[in-house]
Amino acid sequence: ENGGGQGLSTLTIEELDDEKEMDEEDDDERFDSELLAMMKRGQLTASLLVGKPEVGTWALKHGWSDGNGVEELKQLIASDDSRAMSIASELVSTASSVEGSRPMLATLVQEGTLEDLLIHPDADVRSGAASCAAKIGLASKALSANDGEVMGLLDVAIELLFEDDDEEEASSKAKEKAFSMTKKIASSTTKEESTSMDRGIEVMAYLVSKTFVKEKVASGYKPEGSPANRKSALQRLVEIACAPNSSDAQMAYGLAGIFNLLAVSIETLRKEAFIGKEITKDQYDQLQALGKTEEEKEAEAKKDEREGDDPASVSERIRKLANANVPRAMVKLLEGSSTDTTQEKLLEGMGRMASEPSVRGIMIQQGCLTTCLQLDKGDKPNESEKKILRQARSCVAKLLVTTNPGILTVSQRSGSVGPLLKLVKDNDALDLMHFEALMSLTNLAGFDDETKNRVVAQKGVPILGYAMFSDHEMVRQAATEALCNMVPHPEFMEYLVKEENLRVWIAFSLDYEENFACARAAVGCLAMAAPDPAFAKALIKNQNFGELVRTLLECGQLEVMHRGLALIVGLIEHGGECREAVISTGAKPFCEAYLTSYSDEKKTMKDFNFSPAERGSLAATLSLAKEVVKLL
């Protein structure tokens, strides 16, 4: 019995020890199950924030653990479990992108809780936290105004861009392990989850809205302590954009946004926001100023001075971007992009860079012109495609306004004509787009007969003629100048000698008081066409010919007089009825009197204090007046 009692006692003690071990295991399992439950709720909430932001915001605020979602989020961060912290990082990143849920995360920044994620060795954990910090920081006026805080985020973003491939692979494996813990949590792959590089691009896209960040990035900024052989942030962005996998929708859009913002000033963005509105930016600023005190106005002026870009700074930044091969990077992204939003952003960025004349040649060399022309295909585009085509054509127009057509290939010259004429016809395009397209056509049409033939083949003459009646004075002028450069193409000359068309050109020539630049261009066209016999005959038979000659001679505008006298000389040289028609207008007596009045050219220059350009025009008019008197 004693032996049996001892055995029973021993057995009892062993069973109690087993129960103690089982209780400890239960505690561990309970901890793991609680953490796992929080991870599930966190992943579900993150997914809702991406797919249904309003529902996701409600889930974070009310639906997650009876309104304790933020507290459980803090527990995930404090768990020191890389899987839980990865989910927490993903959650704070997505929540900070939604305006409704962003305020709930402010405490994480204020209490320093986010720091635990920012200093974590896992790149994906750091990247999500950095994204959150950037979005919350820029939304907060106090934090946004702190240049040191912004630069700290910039350094984090740049570091994320340089994460090694093996570190990214390890990070993705950690995530895969975390999300495969249960069948209810979908397994993760590198394609479905944001990599550290994606996060770095996302943070950069937020930060480059600040002017001083733009200047830093464009000037080749590297974080302090970076390896000597490491590329600058801008070089790295270009490298990523040119990589084979850069066509990923999220990455491509982020890169497009960065390049776009680097090439524009805050002032320009503000002006663009008022395009199509019933009030301009200047009018809005005036109304806003009425309700502000002098102190507020001074503070705002200092802020604008600190944040704003002057045109010279923007031009210099664009030149740096061009020299860093940013145009080539945008071309690569555009060629691989399949989303309309990314294409729109890239074309907008190209257009902004092309606004700087000094980089247009570099942009053409790096493929911007050819890529934009390749987009201009298809007969029946939808509304989204129409917008993309409009931006592509506008970029072509900006590139060719001042570019020497001689450096273009034949296919580039001829291929540009059609898109430019379509932009001129586009009623939804801005007047600026019409103007730039017409200026580019003027540039191309004046180069050679082959380009003129292309304009005619694309029915360009009636399109340009219609543009002469635009409501905008500069568009009318540009259209008139474009047609001037179509002289002496046979089909344009046939168009010009028609009575109804010639009447329009004479009317434009006489309207020098209201529309001087347009009148100057119209008279120039008539002077260039004068050597053509059919045109000369049609002009002298027009009932307004006498009025035209007398008005041009007596207008007092040296540039118009110069062109008018050139027209008269051209008509006289035909002899016969053309010469007699000029004589009947009294042109010879006028020229004789003009020469007598200004016979002492040096005295005239001194008395009238002419500018250098006016002196050249005066000398030209006196020389032509002598020619008229001699021929008559």
Secondary structure per residue as TSV (DSSP state, phi and psi in degrees):
chain	resnum	aa	ss	phi	psi
A	1	E	-	360.0	-44.3
A	2	N	H	-58.1	-41.9
A	3	G	H	-62.4	-40.3
A	4	G	H	-66.9	-37.1
A	5	G	H	-65.3	-38.6
A	6	Q	H	-64.9	-39.1
A	7	G	H	-65.1	-39.8
A	8	L	H	-65.4	-41.0
A	9	S	H	-61.6	-44.3
A	10	T	H	-62.2	-42.6
A	11	L	H	-61.8	-41.3
A	12	T	H	-63.5	-44.2
A	13	I	H	-62.4	-42.0
A	14	E	H	-62.5	-39.4
A	15	E	H	-65.9	-39.4
A	16	L	H	-63.7	-40.0
A	17	D	H	-63.6	-39.6
A	18	D	H	-63.4	-39.8
A	19	E	H	-63.2	-38.7
A	20	K	H	-63.2	-43.4
A	21	E	H	-64.5	-39.2
A	22	M	H	-64.9	-36.9
A	23	D	H	-63.8	-40.1
A	24	E	H	-64.9	-41.5
A	25	E	H	-64.1	-38.8
A	26	D	H	-62.3	-39.5
A	27	D	H	-62.9	-42.7
A	28	D	H	-64.5	-43.3
A	29	E	H	-64.7	-38.4
A	30	R	H	-64.2	-40.5
A	31	F	H	-63.2	-46.7
A	32	D	H	-62.8	-41.0
A	33	S	H	-67.9	-36.9
A	34	E	H	-66.6	-43.6
A	35	L	H	-64.8	-41.7
A	36	L	H	-62.7	-39.5
A	37	A	H	-63.8	-41.6
A	38	M	H	-64.8	-38.3
A	39	M	H	-64.3	-40.2
A	40	K	H	-61.8	-46.8
A	41	R	H	-64.1	-38.3
A	42	G	H	-64.3	-43.8
A	43	Q	H	-66.0	-40.1
A	44	L	H	-64.1	-43.3
A	45	T	H	-64.2	-41.1
A	46	A	H	-61.0	-41.5
A	47	S	H	-65.0	-40.3
A	48	L	H	-64.9	-38.3
A	49	L	H	-64.2	-32.2
A	50	V	H	-76.7	-47.3
A	51	G	H	-84.2	-41.8
A	52	K	-	-133.6	83.4
A	53	P	H	-53.6	-40.6
A	54	E	H	-65.6	-42.7
A	55	V	H	-67.0	-40.6
A	56	G	H	-62.4	-39.5
A	57	T	H	-63.2	-42.2
A	58	W	H	-63.3	-41.4
A	59	A	I	-62.3	-41.1
A	60	L	I	-68.0	-35.6
A	61	K	I	-87.1	-40.5
A	62	H	I	-121.8	-41.5
A	63	G	I	-78.5	-22.1
A	64	W	T	-86.6	108.5
A	65	S	T	53.0	51.8
A	66	D	T	55.7	43.7
A	67	G	T	85.0	8.3
A	68	N	-	-104.8	29.3
A	69	G	H	-59.0	-46.0
A	70	V	H	-65.4	-38.3
A	71	E	H	-64.4	-42.6
A	72	E	H	-67.2	-31.9
A	73	L	H	-62.1	-40.8
A	74	K	H	-63.5	-36.0
A	75	Q	H	-66.8	-37.9
A	76	L	H	-61.0	-43.2
A	77	I	H	-65.6	-39.4
A	78	A	H	-82.8	-3.3
A	79	S	T	-69.6	-19.7
A	80	D	-	62.2	18.2
A	81	D	-	-100.1	119.8
A	82	S	H	-60.4	-33.1
A	83	R	H	-68.7	-45.4
A	84	A	H	-65.8	-39.2
A	85	M	H	-69.4	-31.3
A	86	S	H	-65.0	-42.2
A	87	I	H	-66.4	-41.6
A	88	A	H	-61.3	-40.3
A	89	S	H	-63.6	-43.2
A	90	E	H	-62.7	-39.2
A	91	L	H	-67.4	-46.4
A	92	V	H	-67.0	-31.1
A	93	S	H	-67.1	-47.1
A	94	T	H	-69.5	-38.9
A	95	A	H	-65.8	-34.6
A	96	S	H	-72.0	-14.8
A	97	S	T	-83.1	-12.9
A	98	V	S	-104.8	124.9
A	99	E	T	-59.0	-37.4
A	100	G	T	-70.5	-32.9
A	101	S	T	-94.1	-13.7
A	102	R	G	-58.8	-43.2
A	103	P	G	-60.2	-27.9
A	104	M	G	-67.8	-18.8
A	105	L	G	-94.6	-5.0
A	106	A	H	-58.9	-35.7
A	107	T	H	-64.1	-31.3
A	108	L	H	-62.8	-36.2
A	109	V	H	-74.9	-46.2
A	110	Q	H	-64.0	-39.1
A	111	E	T	-83.6	-6.9
A	112	G	T	81.6	7.7
A	113	T	H	-61.7	-34.8
A	114	L	H	-65.6	-22.6
A	115	E	H	-59.8	-34.3
A	116	D	H	-60.3	-32.9
A	117	L	H	-79.7	-37.4
A	118	L	H	-66.7	-27.6
A	119	I	T	-102.3	7.4
A	120	H	-	-68.5	143.4
A	121	P	S	-67.1	-21.8
A	122	D	S	-76.2	124.7
A	123	A	H	-62.4	-39.7
A	124	D	H	-66.4	-35.1
A	125	V	H	-65.2	-45.6
A	126	R	H	-63.6	-40.8
A	127	S	H	-65.2	-42.9
A	128	G	H	-63.0	-40.6
A	129	A	H	-66.6	-39.7
A	130	A	H	-63.9	-40.6
A	131	S	H	-60.7	-44.6
A	132	C	H	-62.1	-46.5
A	133	A	H	-61.5	-38.6
A	134	A	H	-65.3	-45.3
A	135	K	H	-67.9	-43.9
A	136	I	H	-68.4	-40.3
A	137	G	H	-63.3	-43.8
A	138	L	H	-73.3	-25.0
A	139	A	H	-77.0	-22.7
A	140	S	S	-91.9	123.1
A	141	K	H	-61.7	-40.1
A	142	A	H	-65.6	-48.1
A	143	L	H	-72.0	-36.0
A	144	S	H	-63.9	-31.6
A	145	A	T	-79.7	-9.8
A	146	N	-	-87.8	102.4
A	147	D	H	-62.0	-35.1
A	148	G	H	-63.4	-42.4
A	149	E	H	-63.4	-43.0
A	150	V	H	-63.6	-42.1
A	151	M	H	-65.8	-34.0
A	152	G	H	-62.1	-42.7
A	153	L	H	-66.3	-36.2
A	154	L	H	-62.9	-42.5
A	155	D	H	-61.6	-41.8
A	156	V	H	-62.2	-44.5
A	157	A	H	-61.2	-42.5
A	158	I	H	-66.0	-40.2
A	159	E	H	-61.1	-37.9
A	160	L	H	-65.3	-30.7
A	161	L	H	-67.8	-23.6
A	162	F	T	-104.4	12.6
A	163	E	-	-59.4	135.3
A	164	D	-	-67.3	151.7
A	165	D	H	-60.3	-37.9
A	166	D	H	-68.3	-32.6
A	167	E	H	-70.1	-37.6
A	168	E	H	-64.3	-38.9
A	169	E	H	-66.3	-40.8
A	170	A	H	-63.9	-39.2
A	171	S	H	-63.4	-42.3
A	172	S	H	-67.3	-34.0
A	173	K	H	-66.4	-38.7
A	174	A	H	-62.5	-40.7
A	175	K	H	-66.1	-40.9
A	176	E	H	-62.2	-39.1
A	177	K	H	-64.8	-40.8
A	178	A	H	-64.1	-43.5
A	179	F	H	-84.9	-8.7
A	180	S	T	-97.2	6.3
A	181	M	S	-63.4	-25.7
A	182	T	S	-143.6	150.7
A	183	K	T	-68.3	-20.8
A	184	K	T	-77.3	-16.5
A	185	I	S	-104.2	118.6
A	186	A	-	-63.3	141.5
A	187	S	-	-68.6	151.4
A	188	S	-	-109.8	147.8
A	189	T	-	-130.3	164.4
A	190	T	T	-63.6	-25.4
A	191	K	T	-75.4	-28.6
A	192	E	T	-90.7	-26.4
A	193	E	S	-106.3	149.8
A	194	S	-	-70.2	128.6
A	195	T	-	-81.8	172.0
A	196	S	H	-63.0	-33.7
A	197	M	H	-65.3	-42.1
A	198	D	H	-57.7	-44.5
A	199	R	H	-64.8	-40.7
A	200	G	H	-60.1	-42.5
A	201	I	H	-64.6	-41.5
A	202	E	H	-61.3	-46.1
A	203	V	H	-64.2	-42.6
A	204	M	H	-60.3	-38.9
A	205	A	H	-62.0	-32.3
A	206	Y	H	-75.7	-42.0
A	207	L	H	-73.0	-31.1
A	208	V	T	-73.5	3.4
A	209	S	T	-73.1	-15.2
A	210	K	S	-88.4	133.3
A	211	T	H	-61.5	-43.8
A	212	F	H	-68.4	-27.0
A	213	V	H	-70.3	-41.4
A	214	K	H	-56.5	-45.6
A	215	E	H	-63.8	-40.9
A	216	K	H	-62.1	-49.6
A	217	V	H	-64.3	-45.8
A	218	A	H	-64.8	-26.8
A	219	S	T	-89.3	9.7
A	220	G	T	84.4	39.6
A	221	Y	-	-67.0	139.1
A	222	K	-	-129.5	140.6
A	223	P	-	-60.8	149.7
A	224	E	T	-61.1	134.5
A	225	G	T	88.3	5.1
A	226	S	-	-68.2	148.8
A	227	P	-	-56.5	146.1
A	228	A	T	-61.1	-34.0
A	229	N	T	-89.8	5.1
A	230	R	-	-76.8	142.3
A	231	K	-	-69.2	161.0
A	232	S	-	-73.9	168.9
A	233	A	H	-59.9	-41.9
A	234	L	H	-67.1	-41.8
A	235	Q	H	-62.2	-37.9
A	236	R	H	-67.3	-40.1
A	237	L	H	-62.8	-41.9
A	238	V	H	-64.6	-41.0
A	239	E	H	-61.9	-43.6
A	240	I	H	-64.4	-42.2
A	241	A	H	-64.0	-31.4
A	242	C	H	-88.2	-4.6
A	243	A	S	-71.8	155.7
A	244	P	G	-60.3	-32.2
A	245	N	G	-92.3	13.5
A	246	S	G	-73.2	-9.4
A	247	S	G	-77.1	-4.1
A	248	D	-	-52.2	129.9
A	249	A	H	-55.4	-48.9
A	250	Q	H	-66.1	-45.2
A	251	M	H	-64.7	-45.0
A	252	A	H	-63.1	-41.4
A	253	Y	H	-65.9	-39.7
A	254	G	H	-63.9	-44.3
A	255	L	H	-64.2	-41.2
A	256	A	H	-60.8	-41.7
A	257	G	H	-64.3	-39.4
A	258	I	H	-64.7	-51.6
A	259	F	H	-60.6	-37.9
A	260	N	H	-61.9	-49.7
A	261	L	H	-68.8	-31.4
A	262	L	H	-63.6	-25.6
A	263	A	T	-98.6	12.9
A	264	V	S	-139.0	155.7
A	265	S	-	-99.7	160.9
A	266	I	H	-62.0	-37.9
A	267	E	H	-62.2	-42.0
A	268	T	H	-64.6	-41.2
A	269	L	H	-61.5	-39.6
A	270	R	H	-64.5	-42.1
A	271	K	H	-65.4	-40.3
A	272	E	H	-63.4	-29.7
A	273	A	T	-65.6	-19.9
A	274	F	T	-100.5	1.2
A	275	I	T	-65.1	129.8
A	276	G	T	84.5	-2.2
A	277	K	S	-90.7	166.5
A	278	E	S	-81.6	-3.7
A	279	I	S	-134.3	144.6
A	280	T	-	-88.9	168.7
A	281	K	H	-63.0	-41.8
A	282	D	H	-63.3	-41.1
A	283	Q	H	-64.9	-40.0
A	284	Y	H	-63.8	-43.2
A	285	D	H	-62.0	-37.7
A	286	Q	H	-65.0	-41.8
A	287	L	H	-65.4	-40.0
A	288	Q	H	-65.2	-36.6
A	289	A	H	-66.2	-25.9
A	290	L	H	-63.6	-28.3
A	291	G	T	-100.0	14.2
A	292	K	-	-114.6	147.9
A	293	T	-	-79.2	169.2
A	294	E	H	-63.1	-36.9
A	295	E	H	-64.0	-42.1
A	296	E	H	-65.3	-38.9
A	297	K	H	-64.2	-41.0
A	298	E	H	-65.6	-42.2
A	299	A	H	-63.0	-40.9
A	300	E	H	-68.6	-36.3
A	301	A	H	-64.5	-39.5
A	302	K	H	-66.4	-39.0
A	303	K	H	-64.3	-44.5
A	304	D	H	-62.8	-37.6
A	305	E	H	-65.9	-35.8
A	306	R	H	-76.5	-39.0
A	307	E	H	-94.1	-26.2
A	308	G	-	-75.3	157.2
A	309	D	-	-108.1	133.6
A	310	D	-	-87.2	157.1
A	311	P	H	-53.9	-36.7
A	312	A	H	-64.6	-39.3
A	313	S	H	-66.8	-41.2
A	314	V	H	-64.4	-43.0
A	315	S	H	-61.4	-43.1
A	316	E	H	-64.7	-38.8
A	317	R	H	-65.8	-40.9
A	318	I	H	-63.3	-38.4
A	319	R	H	-63.3	-39.4
A	320	K	H	-65.1	-40.3
A	321	L	H	-62.8	-42.1
A	322	A	H	-64.7	-41.9
A	323	N	H	-69.7	-19.5
A	324	A	T	-92.0	10.8
A	325	N	T	67.9	27.1
A	326	V	H	-63.2	-39.9
A	327	P	H	-57.2	-41.4
A	328	R	H	-64.3	-38.7
A	329	A	H	-62.7	-41.5
A	330	M	H	-67.5	-35.1
A	331	V	H	-62.7	-45.0
A	332	K	H	-60.4	-43.5
A	333	L	H	-65.4	-39.5
A	334	L	H	-66.9	-38.3
A	335	E	H	-67.0	-32.1
A	336	G	H	-97.5	-7.1
A	337	S	-	-78.6	141.7
A	338	S	-	-119.4	2.4
A	339	T	-	-108.8	139.9
A	340	D	H	-63.7	-39.8
A	341	T	H	-63.3	-40.2
A	342	T	H	-68.1	-42.0
A	343	Q	H	-62.3	-41.8
A	344	E	H	-61.1	-43.7
A	345	K	H	-65.7	-40.0
A	346	L	H	-66.9	-44.0
A	347	L	H	-66.5	-35.9
A	348	E	H	-63.0	-42.8
A	349	G	H	-64.9	-41.3
A	350	M	H	-61.0	-42.4
A	351	G	H	-62.4	-38.8
A	352	R	H	-67.2	-40.0
A	353	M	H	-67.1	-38.4
A	354	A	H	-69.1	-11.8
A	355	S	T	-69.0	-17.5
A	356	E	S	-92.3	109.8
A	357	P	G	-56.7	-34.2
A	358	S	G	-70.2	-15.0
A	359	V	G	-106.4	0.5
A	360	R	H	-63.2	-39.3
A	361	G	H	-63.5	-42.3
A	362	I	H	-63.4	-42.1
A	363	M	H	-63.3	-39.2
A	364	I	H	-66.1	-41.5
A	365	Q	H	-62.6	-34.6
A	366	Q	T	-88.5	8.6
A	367	G	T	98.8	6.7
A	368	C	H	-65.3	-44.0
A	369	L	H	-64.6	-49.1
A	370	T	H	-61.0	-41.9
A	371	T	H	-65.2	-41.8
A	372	C	H	-64.5	-38.7
A	373	L	H	-66.8	-34.7
A	374	Q	H	-68.0	-23.7
A	375	L	H	-73.8	-20.9
A	376	D	-	-82.4	69.3
A	377	K	-	-135.1	158.4
A	378	G	-	98.6	140.4
A	379	D	S	-94.8	-30.1
A	380	K	S	-127.2	74.3
A	381	P	-	-72.9	149.3
A	382	N	-	-80.2	-179.1
A	383	E	H	-61.3	-41.2
A	384	S	H	-65.7	-41.8
A	385	E	H	-67.1	-33.0
A	386	K	H	-61.7	-41.0
A	387	K	H	-65.3	-41.8
A	388	I	H	-64.5	-44.0
A	389	L	H	-62.1	-40.0
A	390	R	H	-62.0	-41.8
A	391	Q	H	-68.6	-39.5
A	392	A	H	-63.8	-43.7
A	393	R	H	-66.3	-37.9
A	394	S	H	-63.8	-38.6
A	395	C	H	-65.1	-40.9
A	396	V	H	-59.3	-43.6
A	397	A	H	-61.7	-45.3
A	398	K	H	-63.2	-40.0
A	399	L	H	-65.7	-32.2
A	400	L	H	-101.4	1.0
A	401	V	S	-59.4	-45.4
A	402	T	S	-117.9	0.1
A	403	T	S	-75.1	133.7
A	404	N	-	-64.7	117.6
A	405	P	G	-58.5	-20.8
A	406	G	G	-66.1	-23.2
A	407	I	G	-85.4	-7.6
A	408	L	S	-86.8	155.0
A	409	T	-	-76.3	163.7
A	410	V	H	-59.9	-41.3
A	411	S	H	-66.9	-33.9
A	412	Q	H	-68.1	-42.5
A	413	R	H	-64.2	-52.5
A	414	S	H	-70.5	-34.1
A	415	G	H	-71.4	-19.3
A	416	S	H	-81.6	-24.3
A	417	V	H	-62.0	-48.8
A	418	G	H	-58.5	-53.0
A	419	P	H	-58.7	-36.4
A	420	L	H	-67.8	-41.6
A	421	L	H	-66.3	-36.1
A	422	K	H	-64.6	-36.3
A	423	L	H	-67.8	-37.7
A	424	V	H	-62.5	-36.4
A	425	K	H	-77.2	-18.4
A	426	D	-	-70.4	108.8
A	427	N	T	-69.7	-20.1
A	428	D	T	-88.0	-7.9
A	429	A	S	-75.8	154.3
A	430	L	-	-73.4	157.2
A	431	D	H	-58.1	-36.4
A	432	L	H	-61.7	-40.3
A	433	M	H	-63.8	-43.9
A	434	H	H	-59.4	-45.4
A	435	F	H	-61.3	-47.7
A	436	E	H	-66.0	-37.4
A	437	A	H	-63.7	-41.7
A	438	L	H	-67.8	-38.7
A	439	M	H	-64.3	-38.7
A	440	S	H	-66.8	-40.5
A	441	L	H	-63.7	-37.6
A	442	T	H	-59.6	-44.5
A	443	N	H	-63.2	-45.3
A	444	L	H	-71.7	-43.4
A	445	A	H	-64.2	-27.5
A	446	G	T	-81.6	-1.2
A	447	F	T	-82.5	-54.0
A	448	D	-	-156.5	170.2
A	449	D	H	-67.7	-30.8
A	450	E	H	-62.4	-41.3
A	451	T	H	-68.5	-38.4
A	452	K	H	-60.0	-42.1
A	453	N	H	-59.8	-38.4
A	454	R	H	-66.0	-40.4
A	455	V	H	-61.2	-44.6
A	456	V	H	-64.9	-42.8
A	457	A	H	-63.0	-29.8
A	458	Q	T	-89.9	16.3
A	459	K	T	57.7	40.4
A	460	G	H	-75.4	-28.8
A	461	V	H	-62.4	-50.6
A	462	P	H	-65.3	-30.9
A	463	I	H	-65.4	-45.2
A	464	L	H	-68.5	-36.6
A	465	G	H	-62.8	-38.5
A	466	Y	H	-66.9	-36.8
A	467	A	H	-66.0	-20.2
A	468	M	T	-64.0	-14.6
A	469	F	T	-105.2	19.7
A	470	S	-	-62.3	154.1
A	471	D	S	-71.0	-20.2
A	472	H	S	-94.4	127.2
A	473	E	H	-59.8	-41.9
A	474	M	H	-70.5	-30.4
A	475	V	H	-68.0	-43.4
A	476	R	H	-58.6	-44.8
A	477	Q	H	-62.1	-45.9
A	478	A	H	-64.7	-38.2
A	479	A	H	-65.2	-41.0
A	480	T	H	-63.1	-43.4
A	481	E	H	-66.9	-35.8
A	482	A	H	-62.5	-42.4
A	483	L	H	-69.5	-30.5
A	484	C	H	-56.7	-39.6
A	485	N	T	-78.2	-1.0
A	486	M	T	-85.0	-10.8
A	487	V	T	-69.7	134.8
A	488	P	T	-108.1	40.3
A	489	H	-	-57.0	132.2
A	490	P	H	-54.2	-42.5
A	491	E	H	-70.3	-33.5
A	492	F	H	-69.9	-38.3
A	493	M	H	-64.3	-35.9
A	494	E	H	-63.1	-39.5
A	495	Y	H	-64.3	-41.1
A	496	L	H	-71.8	-33.7
A	497	V	H	-79.3	-11.5
A	498	K	S	-63.7	136.0
A	499	E	H	-55.6	-45.1
A	500	E	H	-66.2	-33.1
A	501	N	H	-76.5	-40.9
A	502	L	H	-64.4	-33.7
A	503	R	H	-62.3	-39.2
A	504	V	H	-64.2	-44.3
A	505	W	H	-66.9	-35.6
A	506	I	H	-66.7	-42.0
A	507	A	H	-62.0	-42.4
A	508	F	H	-62.3	-39.1
A	509	S	H	-65.3	-33.5
A	510	L	H	-80.6	-12.6
A	511	D	-	-91.8	42.8
A	512	Y	T	-72.2	-24.1
A	513	E	T	-73.4	-38.8
A	514	E	T	-89.7	-37.8
A	515	N	-	-134.2	74.3
A	516	F	H	-60.0	-49.5
A	517	A	H	-62.6	-39.2
A	518	C	H	-69.2	-40.9
A	519	A	H	-63.2	-42.4
A	520	R	H	-59.3	-43.0
A	521	A	H	-66.3	-40.8
A	522	A	H	-65.1	-44.4
A	523	V	H	-63.9	-38.5
A	524	G	H	-60.1	-40.1
A	525	C	H	-64.3	-43.4
A	526	L	H	-62.7	-39.4
A	527	A	H	-66.4	-40.0
A	528	M	H	-67.6	-30.9
A	529	A	H	-84.8	-12.2
A	530	A	T	-56.0	-35.8
A	531	P	T	-64.3	-16.5
A	532	D	S	-76.9	120.7
A	533	P	H	-59.2	-42.8
A	534	A	H	-64.4	-40.1
A	535	F	H	-66.9	-45.2
A	536	A	H	-58.7	-41.9
A	537	K	H	-65.5	-41.6
A	538	A	H	-65.9	-36.8
A	539	L	H	-69.6	-45.2
A	540	I	H	-70.2	-20.4
A	541	K	T	-87.7	-7.6
A	542	N	S	-70.1	138.9
A	543	Q	T	-65.1	-18.3
A	544	N	T	-99.2	12.1
A	545	F	H	-63.4	-47.3
A	546	G	H	-59.8	-45.5
A	547	E	H	-62.0	-39.1
A	548	L	H	-60.3	-50.9
A	549	V	H	-63.1	-48.4
A	550	R	H	-62.9	-40.6
A	551	T	H	-66.8	-41.7
A	552	L	H	-65.1	-36.6
A	553	L	H	-74.5	-32.2
A	554	E	H	-99.7	3.5
A	555	C	S	-68.4	-25.5
A	556	G	-	82.1	-2.0
A	557	Q	-	-97.2	110.4
A	558	L	H	-57.0	-40.2
A	559	E	H	-66.4	-39.1
A	560	V	H	-70.4	-42.4
A	561	M	H	-59.8	-41.4
A	562	H	H	-55.9	-48.7
A	563	R	H	-70.4	-35.5
A	564	G	H	-64.7	-42.4
A	565	L	H	-67.3	-35.5
A	566	A	H	-64.0	-38.4
A	567	L	H	-62.7	-44.7
A	568	I	H	-63.0	-44.3
A	569	V	H	-60.7	-42.2
A	570	G	H	-61.5	-37.9
A	571	L	H	-71.7	-40.3
A	572	I	H	-61.9	-37.0
A	573	E	T	-65.3	-17.3
A	574	H	T	-73.4	-22.3
A	575	G	-	70.3	-168.9
A	576	G	H	54.7	-134.3
A	577	E	H	-64.5	-27.5
A	578	C	H	-67.6	-42.9
A	579	R	H	-64.4	-42.9
A	580	E	H	-64.5	-37.5
A	581	A	H	-63.8	-38.5
A	582	V	H	-69.1	-41.3
A	583	I	H	-59.7	-39.3
A	584	S	H	-66.0	-16.8
A	585	T	T	-84.9	-8.8
A	586	G	T	80.4	25.2
A	587	A	H	-67.7	-36.2
A	588	K	H	-65.8	-50.0
A	589	P	H	-59.0	-37.4
A	590	F	H	-63.3	-46.0
A	591	C	H	-64.3	-37.0
A	592	E	H	-63.9	-43.9
A	593	A	H	-66.1	-37.3
A	594	Y	H	-64.3	-42.5
A	595	L	H	-67.9	-36.4
A	596	T	H	-66.6	-41.8
A	597	S	H	-65.9	-34.1
A	598	Y	T	-120.3	37.5
A	599	S	-	-65.0	-36.2
A	600	D	-	-90.5	92.3
A	601	E	H	-64.3	-39.1
A	602	K	H	-65.7	-40.5
A	603	K	H	-65.5	-39.0
A	604	T	H	-62.6	-43.0
A	605	M	H	-60.7	-41.0
A	606	K	H	-71.2	-43.6
A	607	D	H	-66.3	-39.6
A	608	F	H	-96.0	-4.4
A	609	N	T	50.5	51.6
A	610	F	-	-69.0	148.6
A	611	S	-	-75.3	165.1
A	612	P	H	-54.8	-40.0
A	613	A	H	-66.1	-41.0
A	614	E	H	-68.2	-33.3
A	615	R	H	-63.9	-40.9
A	616	G	H	-64.3	-40.8
A	617	S	H	-67.2	-38.8
A	618	L	H	-63.8	-44.2
A	619	A	H	-61.6	-39.4
A	620	A	H	-67.2	-41.4
A	621	T	H	-67.0	-38.8
A	622	L	H	-65.1	-39.5
A	623	S	H	-65.6	-42.5
A	624	L	H	-69.8	-35.6
A	625	A	H	-62.2	-40.6
A	626	K	H	-62.1	-39.3
A	627	E	H	-64.5	-40.5
A	628	V	H	-62.2	-48.4
A	629	V	H	-60.6	-41.0
A	630	K	H	-64.8	-43.0
A	631	L	H	-73.8	-27.0
A	632	L	-	-93.3	360.0
